[in-house]
Amino acid sequence: MAAREQLLNEIAQTPDVLLEEVLDFLLFAKARRTQQVSEQKKSPRPFALCAGEFTVPPDFNAPLPDEIRVILRARF
């Protein structure tokens, strides 16, 4: 028996509450597949699009000042 036929047989014997869940899942799976196909068609972004537009300061990796660290500790 083909998958479609088996699925139709199961649907005929399934309560409506469960069918709503199955329908939600089916629509989700179809949307995800469509999204994956469209993402595969996109070409990769070129490397170094912003080259020369800004510079990273030498102290970029330095610890944050104490007053900022205190604020961050209080929030997180």
Residue pairs with C-beta under 8 A, 6 or more apart in sequence:
1 9
11 19
11 22
14 22
63 69
64 72
